[in-house]
Amino acid sequence: MCPSLLKKYTLSIIGMVFFAVVSTTAQESRQDSIAKVATLQKKGDQALSNQDYDSAILAFNEAKNISTLISDTVAQSKVLVSLGNLNYYIKNYEKAAYEVEEAIILTSTLNNRTLLGRAYTIKGLIATRVDKFSVAEDALKKADQIFIETDDDLNRANVLLGLGILELQQKNYQVAINYFDAAIPTFKESSSNYQHAFALLNKAESVLELEATQNLDPIAISKNALNQANAIIERNNYASLKVESYKIAGFIAINEGDQVSAQKNMNTYFHKRDSLVAVYITAISKGVDQEGEIGNLNQKIRDQQSDIDKQQKSINLGKMTTGLSIALIIILSLLTLSLYKNNNLRAKANDLLQDKNTELVLAKEKAEKASLAKAQFLSTITHELRTPLYAVTGLTHLLLEEDPKEEQKDHLNSLKFSGEYLLSLINNILDLNKLEANKVEIEQSTFNLKKRINDVLVALKKSADDRKNNLHIEFDENIPTKLIGDPLKLSQVLINLIGNSVKFTQNGDVTIRVQRIDNKENRAALRFEIEDNGVGISKKKQKSIFESFSQASLQINRKFGGTGLGLSIVKNLLELMDSKIYLESQLGKGSKFSFTINFGIAEELKDAKSPANATYEIDYAALENRNVLVVEDNKINQMITRKILEKNKMVCMVADNGTDAVALVKENNYDIVLMDIHMPGISGIEATQKIREFDKELPIIALTAVTIDENLDEFYRAGFNEIIPKPFKTEEFFQKIYLTIENRKVPTT
């Protein structure tokens, strides 16, 4: 045999053996990955069933990562549907919608109608919760058609439940009840306990909206459905459904006129729902953190797989070469060396660089998505919290005005304080969100610093007295009376720092020092110090104490409460004012916070003309017998707003939605309209625009829980005269109503 033929024959044999070995190894590795995805999917489903959302989101994200690496479309689709379902449960609707859309795209290429139907079902439920009713109806109808064709009764019952929720959101109560009644028997027969209880709760809520007749007792039917649901919930320990059951019980009590039971159940509902929100936020945070680590995890998996492949190739190559002659080994070595030098080295280097660039781009995109998701979630959840908080503060105000007993007054004052604390927490979250998004600007106005500090100390005196602390102020008399700067943001910094010292000090002293450290004519550099002799902060935690959601320790959090947002806001605000916060602290001996700010020196004291110090007189007699239309879809908020107005002798009518409001304005003469923004059907903005088409003069005030800082122009363009954010102080509420009716502009505060 000639040398050239020998070379070709040898290379052919080696190539076939090498290809067989590599193919076998790759196939085994792929099967292991598929088995791992199945195990993680099962683990995530079990965790979701047990309402262990943290474990579920970690398992599903890992399964998604592995299925993407091995390009297994079937596994990817299943995991995406599960992720969409999980994010729907924890109210992370934007993330859920993103996962479900990807699932629908992938599943449409497969012959798996059941999985596609489940994806459409979840899409419909998500769209319902964000008021995209036409999208929801289209998705649910597609899912219904699939399950009718596949004769899948249980999945179709889930679709019927979704259609019922959609009709309930649109206030088509009887249609909603029909859907719930159609789904309940299937859930009961198949022992789908969670869906069974959830359908009964929704039925109980819907029935309360029906009119009582000789043959229909809505309250009795609602109670029966609630009792059945509670029996299932207690047997299976469904925490999230138990929270919803308190809300339904509160609605029933309202319909029965039992204010005590209604207040008790609604307070329990709000308290336990806040706890659930904290669980949801933790799960979402874990998902975001895990996604941020995906790039590093992928690289580790690739490195490990590369090492395994190299070891396997080395072993198989050793086995092959044992049976070959020395001549064939020499030929193989020469050919391999030549190919390696001329081709493989460059190809591998190029591939490695390309992979690295791709990973960097993906990591950047994921980080941006995570940041956007956090901002959107914070904005959504704070709005959702403001609406029930209005009920808490409003009901408390009404009860305090009804001459309660002394022991009841103490409880009501505690409830009022808790409501104000929760509102402060929500505002802190919004402030932090705006600071991180660079949407806060520094204002320049004239103010009296000593008066500002005294106002802060007055506001914190009760908290200091409760903890038996003494507040001291050491104020440099060389500081000019008239300074130019941003007094509101300075007050916010001082409230957070002094309040922090008061909270972590018991039977002690909190001292505020302000000293001028320069002698310039037109500028004043002031050093602020806030010192306490409280619990102190360890050296380790001093490095992270100014980060968001950070506190000195878990024990500190349990003992003193709080979210760890205050110092993060202080740090960001001071950076906006070209300053920096410093901390000196020792465990058990106390802490001292300090910072320096440069202020301008004003020629005249303009404090009295500052909008922040503006005062108004309200002529309550001028408001008597004024006709008011309240446009609000929430029954509890309707009742609260109406009672507040009627206690001040105003005549009040209520509309449940924007469409009814437009019709009532056409038919009646009102002195003013209080318009909610988010309502079923047309929004408050759209309703106001329609009213302005035929009535340009009627005063209309937006009474809303949305964050209005960034939407003022939109509200005024729509035709609103004024905006009142919920929850509100009653004096400010009537002040804006009075000034709007009198056609006087309210200064910005």
VOFILUM-462044 format. One record per residue (C-alpha): residue in one letter; x, y, z. Coordinates in pm, whole numbers, padded with zeros to 5 digits, always signed. Layout:
N
AXYZ;...
This chain:
749
M+00000+00000+00000;C+00144+00337-00101;P+00210+00603+00167;S-00064+00839+00040;L-00332+00569+00052;L-00212+00462+00397;K-00251+00817+00525;K-00604+00848+00383;Y-00710+00509+00523;T-00565+00585+00867;L-00729+00927+00885;S-01067+00782+00784;I-01056+00521+01062;I-00942+00774+01321;G-01208+01022+01213;M-01490+00766+01242;V-01376+00647+01585;F-01331+01007+01711;F-01674+01113+01577;A-01842+00815+01745;V-01677+00889+02080;V-01761+01262+02071;S-02121+01194+01961;T-02176+00942+02243;T-02029+01177+02504;A-02238+01472+02383;Q-02556+01263+02383;E-02495+01144+02740;S-02427+01501+02857;R-02749+01628+02691;Q-02958+01351+02853;D-02815+01443+03195;S-02910+01807+03138;I-03266+01715+03031;A-03305+01501+03346;K-03175+01791+03559;V-03430+02031+03405;A-03713+01785+03477;T-03601+01753+03841;L-03583+02132+03883;Q-03925+02174+03719;K-04077+01924+03964;K-03902+02095+04257;G-04033+02437+04148;D-04391+02308+04103;Q-04385+02156+04454;A-04247+02477+04606;L-04518+02684+04430;S-04784+02443+04560;N-04648+02499+04913;Q-04638+02878+04849;D-04259+02873+04897;Y-04206+03140+04631;D-03833+03191+04701;S-03748+02824+04632;A-03983+02811+04334;I-03830+03111+04156;L-03475+02981+04213;A-03561+02634+04080;F-03747+02761+03772;N-03475+03014+03681;E-03205+02745+03704;A-03418+02512+03489;K-03467+02791+03235;N-03092+02855+03219;I-03002+02488+03157;S-03279+02432+02899;T-03160+02743+02711;L-02800+02618+02708;I-02898+02278+02558;S-03157+02441+02322;D-03438+02207+02438;T-03749+02389+02310;V-03998+02162+02490;A-03826+02206+02829;Q-03788+02582+02770;S-04161+02618+02697;K-04265+02427+03011;V-04033+02632+03233;L-04146+02963+03081;V-04512+02876+03145;S-04426+02787+03506;L-04230+03113+03550;G-04519+03313+03406;N-04760+03141+03645;L-04530+03201+03945;N-04476+03572+03867;Y-04854+03610+03825;Y-04905+03468+04177;I-04654+03715+04331;K-04809+04006+04135;N-04497+04071+03924;Y-04723+04118+03621;E-04476+04271+03374;K-04226+03991+03427;A-04505+03733+03407;A-04629+03878+03076;Y-04276+03871+02931;E-04225+03502+03025;V-04568+03397+02892;E-04519+03576+02558;E-04189+03390+02510;A-04364+03065+02602;I-04641+03124+02345;I-04386+03194+02070;L-04191+02874+02150;T-04495+02654+02212;S-04656+02760+01883;T-04378+02570+01702;L-04450+02248+01897;N-04731+01996+01880;N-04833+02054+02242;R-05179+02207+02248;T-05224+02167+02625;L-04911+02369+02704;L-05015+02640+02456;G-05360+02656+02615;R-05209+02696+02963;A-04988+02978+02833;Y-05290+03161+02686;T-05481+03112+03015;I-05205+03277+03218;K-05177+03557+02960;G-05548+03624+03001;L-05526+03634+03382;I-05231+03877+03369;A-05407+04107+03121;T-05716+04107+03346;R-05513+04226+03646;V-05363+04521+03450;D-05702+04625+03303;K-05624+04515+02944;F-05966+04357+02911;S-05977+04307+02532;V-05636+04133+02539;A-05753+03917+02829;E-06074+03814+02656;D-05890+03722+02334;A-05633+03508+02517;L-05890+03330+02734;K-06114+03254+02435;K-05816+03101+02251;A-05736+02886+02554;D-06102+02782+02587;Q-06115+02669+02221;I-05798+02459+02266;F-05932+02278+02574;I-06270+02219+02410;E-06091+02055+02115;T-05867+01845+02346;D-06159+01754+02579;D-05961+01881+02882;D-06223+01963+03149;L-05986+02066+03430;N-05782+02314+03224;R-06107+02447+03076;A-06236+02505+03430;N-05929+02724+03490;V-06022+02924+03178;L-06383+02963+03303;L-06245+03089+03636;G-06034+03343+03445;L-06336+03458+03241;G-06528+03500+03566;I-06256+03720+03713;L-06252+03923+03389;E-06628+03985+03412;L-06599+04070+03784;Q-06333+04333+03703;Q-06571+04483+03445;K-06859+04481+03702;N-07067+04228+03503;Y-07149+04047+03827;Q-07417+03801+03716;V-07208+03686+03417;A-06910+03643+03648;I-07116+03430+03890;N-07228+03208+03601;Y-06866+03139+03505;F-06769+03063+03867;D-07064+02825+03908;A-06961+02647+03586;A-06602+02597+03707;I-06660+02503+04072;P-06798+02144+04018;T-06493+02048+03808;F-06252+02182+04070;K-06439+01995+04343;E-06448+01667+04148;S-06076+01682+04058;S-05971+01788+04414;S-05817+02110+04276;N-05847+02267+04621;Y-05672+02600+04556;Q-05879+02679+04245;H-06196+02558+04421;A-06144+02792+04717;F-06039+03083+04492;A-06353+03045+04276;L-06576+03040+04588;L-06413+03362+04720;N-06469+03541+04388;K-06830+03419+04382;A-06882+03548+04736;E-06753+03892+04632;S-06963+03904+04312;V-07293+03801+04479;L-07274+04097+04719;E-07314+04334+04422;L-07655+04186+04324;E-07983+04341+04435;A-08177+04143+04696;T-08515+04005+04579;Q-08783+03778+04721;N-08599+03474+04582;L-08242+03600+04625;D-08055+03676+04947;P-07708+03794+04832;I-07566+03813+05185;A-07669+03456+05270;I-07528+03320+04943;S-07204+03514+04993;K-07167+03385+05350;N-07223+03026+05234;A-06960+03056+04961;L-06714+03219+05206;N-06769+02941+05464;Q-06703+02672+05202;A-06389+02852+05088;N-06261+02896+05445;A-06305+02523+05515;I-06081+02439+05216;I-05831+02716+05303;E-05793+02597+05664;R-05740+02232+05558;N-05469+02324+05309;N-05314+02629+05483;Y-05349+02862+05181;A-05205+03184+05327;S-05276+03413+05029;L-05639+03300+05002;K-05686+03341+05378;V-05589+03706+05339;E-05854+03754+05066;S-06117+03587+05288;Y-06082+03871+05544;K-06162+04124+05271;I-06480+03934+05170;A-06581+03907+05538;G-06534+04283+05568;F-06755+04346+05262;I-07027+04121+05409;A-07012+04310+05739;I-07043+04643+05554;N-07355+04515+05375;E-07498+04402+05710;G-07419+04740+05870;D-07183+04584+06124;Q-06914+04855+06138;V-06714+04691+06418;S-06681+04360+06235;A-06610+04541+05906;Q-06332+04747+06065;K-06180+04441+06234;N-06178+04228+05917;M-06050+04507+05693;N-05767+04591+05939;T-05669+04222+05945;Y-05684+04211+05565;F-05459+04516+05520;H-05209+04395+05783;K-05178+04042+05644;R-05171+04164+05283;D-04875+04388+05370;S-04696+04078+05504;L-04768+03894+05178;V-04635+04189+04978;A-04308+04162+05172;V-04291+03789+05080;Y-04355+03874+04715;I-04085+04145+04714;T-03834+03899+04863;A-03912+03639+04595;I-03884+03898+04316;S-03553+04021+04458;K-03417+03666+04464;G-03519+03623+04099;V-03351+03950+04000;D-03035+03858+04193;Q-03026+03512+04034;E-03068+03658+03684;G-02775+03887+03754;E-02564+03580+03833;I-02669+03387+03523;G-02375+03516+03317;N-02124+03385+03574;L-02314+03058+03611;N-02321+02999+03238;Q-01948+03054+03215;K-01883+02805+03497;I-02103+02545+03325;R-01921+02596+02996;D-01580+02572+03165;Q-01677+02252+03348;Q-01824+02101+03033;S-01508+02192+02840;D-01291+02020+03104;I-01509+01708+03094;D-01496+01696+02714;K-01117+01734+02714;Q-01074+01456+02970;Q-01307+01224+02778;K-01128+01292+02449;S-00792+01222+02615;I-00913+00886+02754;N-01063+00772+02422;L-00759+00886+02229;G-00538+00677+02461;K-00755+00369+02402;M-00743+00418+02025;T-00371+00471+01996;T-00294+00154+02198;G-00416-00065+01909;L-00244+00126+01631;S+00109+00079+01505;I+00393+00320+01574;A+00385+00429+01211;L+00019+00535+01227;I+00081+00728+01552;I+00365+00923+01387;I+00143+01010+01086;L-00145+01113+01316;S+00081+01328+01532;L+00226+01508+01231;L-00117+01575+01081;T-00268+01685+01414;L+00020+01920+01488;S-00007+02077+01144;L-00383+02128+01172;Y-00354+02265+01527;K-00091+02521+01433;N-00259+02638+01114;N-00634+02633+01198;N-00760+02535+01542;L-00563+02784+01750;R-00697+03086+01562;A-01052+02949+01549;K-01063+02884+01923;A-00925+03228+02004;N-01185+03395+01782;D-01468+03186+01927;L-01359+03269+02283;L-01353+03643+02211;Q-01694+03628+02044;D-01844+03433+02338;K-01705+03684+02586;N-01850+03978+02392;T-02189+03805+02369;E-02192+03737+02743;L-02107+04098+02824;V-02393+04225+02605;L-02638+03978+02763;A-02525+04069+03115;K-02573+04441+03041;E-02924+04382+02900;K-03024+04169+03199;A-02897+04430+03444;E-03097+04702+03266;K-03411+04484+03265;A-03368+04408+03635;S-03333+04779+03719;L-03641+04868+03509;A-03843+04585+03665;K-03756+04708+04015;A-03855+05068+03938;Q-04183+04959+03774;F-04266+04724+04059;L-04202+04990+04325;S-04422+05237+04137;T-04704+04981+04100;I-04696+04848+04457;T-04690+05194+04619;H-05000+05292+04419;E-05172+04968+04523;L-05089+05040+04889;R-05219+05398+04881;T-05575+05290+04790;P-05642+05070+05099;L-05445+05315+05314;Y-05702+05582+05223;A-05968+05353+05373;V-05765+05315+05694;T-05699+05687+05745;G-06048+05790+05632;L-06234+05546+05857;T-06010+05642+06151;H-06087+06012+06097;L-06463+05942+06083;L-06459+05727+06398;L-06257+05987+06592;E-06522+06249+06508;E-06809+06029+06636;D-06727+06096+07005;P-06571+05756+07086;K-06515+05631+07440;E-06181+05709+07601;E-06052+05353+07566;Q-06168+05349+07202;K-05997+05683+07139;D-05661+05534+07241;H-05706+05249+06995;L-05813+05487+06718;N-05515+05716+06782;S-05287+05410+06757;L-05454+05319+06429;K-05409+05677+06304;F-05039+05669+06396;S-04997+05333+06216;G-05162+05474+05904;E-04937+05779+05907;Y-04632+05556+05958;L-04732+05339+05661;L-04781+05650+05445;S-04434+05769+05549;L-04291+05432+05447;I-04462+05450+05106;N-04332+05805+05053;N-03979+05689+05145;I-03997+05415+04881;L-04116+05668+04620;D-03844+05916+04722;L-03576+05649+04689;N-03711+05543+04351;K-03702+05903+04223;L-03353+05964+04363;E-03214+05652+04194;A-03379+05757+03867;N-03221+06109+03892;K-03563+06275+03885;V-03514+06501+04189;E-03399+06863+04149;I-03268+07111+04408;E-03484+07420+04467;Q-03353+07761+04583;S-03566+07968+04823;T-03521+08189+05128;F-03582+08032+05471;N-03513+08061+05842;L-03291+07766+05943;K-03354+07785+06319;K-03729+07781+06263;R-03692+07482+06031;I-03499+07285+06290;N-03748+07374+06564;D-04035+07254+06340;V-03856+06921+06294;L-03802+06883+06669;V-04169+06960+06739;A-04272+06691+06488;L-04043+06434+06656;K-04113+06534+07018;K-04386+06274+07070;S-04161+05994+06945;A-03882+06119+07174;D-04117+06138+07474;D-04246+05785+07405;R-03889+05655+07429;K-03809+05887+07725;N-03540+06073+07530;N-03433+06437+07569;L-03383+06651+07257;H-03113+06922+07271;I-03015+07189+07016;E-02685+07379+07004;F-02727+07655+06745;D-02445+07893+06645;E-02583+08247+06679;N-02339+08366+06409;I-02552+08188+06149;P-02747+08443+05940;T-03123+08447+05987;K-03187+08452+05613;L-03039+08164+05412;I-03092+08054+05051;G-03119+07682+04973;D-03366+07392+04958;P-03543+07390+05298;L-03773+07095+05217;K-03490+06858+05132;L-03286+06978+05430;S-03589+06910+05653;Q-03617+06562+05505;V-03250+06494+05584;L-03289+06618+05942;I-03613+06426+06002;N-03451+06102+05889;L-03130+06151+06091;I-03290+06282+06411;G-03574+06029+06385;N-03316+05753+06342;S-03133+05863+06657;V-03457+05885+06855;K-03562+05537+06744;F-03235+05370+06846;T-03201+05552+07181;Q-03394+05472+07502;N-03384+05691+07817;G-03106+05894+07658;D-03014+06218+07483;V-03019+06328+07119;T-02825+06646+07042;I-02843+06857+06725;R-02550+07094+06663;V-02527+07353+06386;Q-02208+07559+06353;R-02082+07808+06094;I-01730+07717+05978;D-01644+08015+05750;N-01671+08398+05744;K-01765+08475+05381;E-02006+08762+05315;N-02235+08600+05057;R-02200+08230+05149;A-02235+08034+05474;A-02076+07691+05518;L-02263+07513+05801;R-02164+07192+05978;F-02452+06979+06111;E-02407+06709+06376;I-02672+06471+06513;E-02537+06276+06812;D-02706+06020+07039;N-02605+05780+07317;G-02809+05489+07187;V-02727+05133+07075;G-02452+05231+06825;I-02345+05061+06501;S-02071+04802+06451;K-01765+04880+06235;K-01868+04613+05986;K-02219+04753+05935;Q-02098+05114+05911;K-01973+05031+05560;S-02321+04933+05435;I-02559+05130+05658;F-02625+05391+05385;E-02731+05128+05130;S-03099+05075+05048;F-03292+04838+05281;S-02989+04806+05514;Q-02998+04802+05895;A-02739+04733+06159;S-02856+04375+06223;L-03152+04137+06206;Q-03199+04182+06582;I-03211+04560+06538;N-03475+04519+06268;R-03692+04296+06488;K-03660+04522+06794;F-03694+04869+06641;G-03869+04802+06305;G-03821+05014+05994;T-03708+04939+05640;G-03354+05077+05623;L-03455+05336+05360;G-03401+05656+05562;L-03020+05670+05560;S-03008+05576+05191;I-03236+05873+05114;V-03018+06100+05332;K-02704+05995+05144;N-02865+06058+04803;L-03017+06394+04903;L-02688+06523+05044;E-02504+06419+04728;L-02760+06624+04531;M-02670+06922+04753;D-02293+06867+04693;S-02239+06727+05040;K-02146+06395+05203;I-02262+06214+05515;Y-02008+06099+05777;L-02063+05852+06061;E-01879+05793+06390;S-02022+05515+06607;Q-01938+05260+06873;L-02158+04970+06983;G-02331+05044+07312;K-02213+05406+07327;G-02402+05581+07050;S-02357+05738+06707;K-02278+06076+06550;F-02380+06171+06196;S-02231+06485+06040;F-02236+06675+05711;T-02152+07021+05574;I-02366+07231+05334;N-02298+07568+05170;F-02596+07808+05173;G-02644+08148+05018;I-02716+08451+05239;A-03032+08646+05148;E-03076+09023+05160;E-03433+09004+05289;L-03624+08746+05484;K-03876+08605+05240;D-03981+08317+05459;A-04326+08460+05511;K-04385+08460+05136;S-04248+08111+05079;P-04510+07871+04942;A-04407+07619+05208;N-04527+07863+05476;A-04849+07973+05306;T-05165+07947+05520;Y-05528+07959+05414;E-05861+08022+05580;I-06144+07784+05494;D-06498+07919+05504;Y-06685+07599+05592;A-07016+07788+05588;A-06958+07865+05218;L-06935+07491+05151;E-07270+07403+05311;N-07537+07267+05072;R-07286+07258+04785;N-07360+06976+04539;V-07067+06737+04500;L-07031+06441+04263;V-06783+06176+04385;V-06661+05946+04106;E-06506+05636+04268;D-06530+05260+04189;N-06413+05137+04533;K-06717+05093+04761;I-06528+05157+05086;N-06363+05472+04950;Q-06705+05590+04825;M-06850+05556+05172;I-06556+05731+05341;T-06543+06031+05104;R-06920+06069+05118;K-06933+06069+05499;I-06647+06322+05526;L-06833+06558+05289;E-07177+06510+05449;K-07036+06573+05800;N-06957+06923+05669;K-07314+06961+05537;M-07233+06915+05168;V-07479+06733+04937;C-07308+06429+04787;M-07386+06197+04494;V-07174+05899+04385;A-07088+05752+04043;D-06922+05409+04013;N-06736+05481+03690;G-06639+05747+03437;T-06926+05673+03195;D-07191+05723+03466;A-07015+06041+03580;V-07038+06200+03233;A-07410+06117+03215;L-07481+06258+03565;V-07298+06585+03488;K-07517+06628+03179;E-07836+06574+03382;N-07753+06765+03705;N-07596+07086+03829;Y-07294+07027+04053;D-07073+07278+04228;I-06770+07047+04205;V-06667+06697+04091;L-06413+06476+04276;M-06280+06234+04011;D-06082+05910+04070;I-05829+05822+03795;H-05808+05441+03769;M-06156+05299+03708;P-06308+05023+03492;G-06423+05135+03149;I-06303+05487+03077;S-06048+05640+03317;G-06096+05959+03517;I-05879+06149+03268;E-06097+06036+02975;A-06417+06117+03166;T-06288+06469+03243;Q-06200+06525+02877;K-06555+06425+02776;I-06708+06660+03035;R-06491+06946+02910;E-06644+06901+02563;F-06975+07041+02691;D-06887+07212+03023;K-06571+07426+03047;E-06650+07591+03383;L-06740+07305+03621;P-06462+07266+03887;I-06312+06913+03869;I-06053+06784+04118;A-05852+06465+04067;L-05885+06258+04386;T-05631+05985+04323;A-05372+05748+04472;V-05135+05779+04175;T-04795+05947+04213;I-04862+06291+04062;D-04514+06445+04064;E-04440+06346+03707;N-04794+06377+03566;L-04905+06730+03661;D-04906+06859+03303;E-05111+06561+03188;F-05376+06623+03458;Y-05408+06994+03379;R-05417+06932+03002;A-05703+06688+03057;G-05906+06966+03223;F-05859+06916+03598;N-05857+07230+03813;E-05666+07071+04102;I-05521+06740+04230;I-05566+06584+04578;P-05347+06277+04641;K-05489+05996+04859;P-05463+05951+05149;F-05505+06316+05250;K-05535+06531+05560;T-05895+06646+05603;E-05800+07014+05642;E-05600+07011+05315;F-05888+06824+05147;F-06146+07094+05230;Q-05893+07372+05168;K-05844+07266+04806;I-06218+07213+04754;Y-06296+07558+04895;L-06028+07740+04696;T-06121+07558+04373;I-06490+07650+04410;E-06390+08009+04489;N-06172+08005+04174;R-05854+08082+04370;K-05523+07915+04284;V-05364+07703+04557;P-04990+07770+04600;T-04760+07474+04544;T-04647+07323+04873;
